[in-house]
Amino acid sequence: MRWTRAAGRGLLAAAVALAGYAGLGAPSVGQAAHGGGRGPITLVTAGDLTDYLDPVLEDWNRAHPDEPVTLVELPDSADETRAQMVTSLRSGSGRFDVLNIDVAWTSEFAAAGWIAPVEPGRFPLESFLPPVVDTATFGGRLYAVPYVTNAGLLYYRSDVLEAEGEEPPRTWAELERLAKEVAPEHGLEGYAGQFLPYEGLTANATEAVHSAGGSLLGDEGATVTADSAATEEGLRFLVDGVREGWIPQEALGWKEEESRLAFQEGRLLFLRNWPYVYAQANGEDSKVAGRFGAVPLPGPDGPGVSVLGGSNLAVNVRSEHPDTANDLIAYLTGEPVQRRVLTEGSLPPVRADLYSDPELVRAFPYLPTLRRSVLTAEPRPKSPRYDQVSLVVQAVVHDAMAGRQTPGRAVARLARELESVARED
Ligand code: GLC
């Protein structure tokens, strides 16, 4: 069946009704079948790269001995995490009660009827940064609660730029010049991001395209907008980097962690990565501790545009203990844990007031930059077929960066393949 908005709503309504969520506040299957909906639960998440979750959940478990939460950590690649969650959800399993899902997947999980609509009044949405609440909604309805937000930053070696009397770059041309000329003089590679074909590459490519004023899809995935000179300009930035050698070839195989290690081993002048890197690269095992800074991503004529990253907490429609699941979400999104998300997890919280908390700004001087980056970040396209959209973007952009296709041809192929996803039966 062709995906249309109306059909989508129909499917959604059917899935929602089947799952026992015909109306807001209606009980879930779990609640109806097991009464009360309280008891032990499981929280599933992508890899906890900063190891902060265990103590947070231990505190919950001490306070809730009859409703303990078990943490299941999946691999640290966004795509593998999604694949494992989807396999479990498709089989109708209630094993994962609370799902910490990438903001990019909310639409797909909601449209498939795997996650339960959230009662908007139950969580203090008004205290969250506005763009993050939008990532948790699909078809005008809230399906998850924002938990962690994210925006790409440009990390730079402040020691090297200071020695050269240079400022951190604000434009692509400045970044290219420094990456081409200054980096080799200091025995460094120029620039890297996350360029392995997976969601990280989709994020990096979308940032380049948006920064150049282009876009990929509109209208919750229904229209394809990729075929433009701006999209080509965005791809050309990445393709030229590899061709001209200021993006190292090996970066075509890097995810977040590989690129972070290259930077903190002192091999890169510039790195595009998420804020968690800030604390890690200042850690004891980092060769660049105290010798780097972070600025907004550059673009063609001035600051560029980050994609909005992060994750939302959702309840599996098959959960047998949805009341406990919702309480855990309230705990994780409440002020005390949100503070720990930043101070112990080095991740950007979703609660707006923390960004201007003087004590936190002193401890995390990049907070104002991060706040600006999150507020100006653009979401990835919302699409019930986002998984396929992302696979197309990854494949095309990786081919172009590897020199197998010119940016012009890559844009034509991108538009053609995205059209076929949008039209798919
Ligand atoms: C980060 C972001 C997430 C993004 C992923 C890509 O985890 O928070 O939104 O999809 O990186 O690798």
Residues whose N, C-alpha, C, O or C-beta is under 5 A from the ligand:
A	BS01	GLC	A78 D102 V103 A104 N150 E199 G200 A203 L308 G309 G310
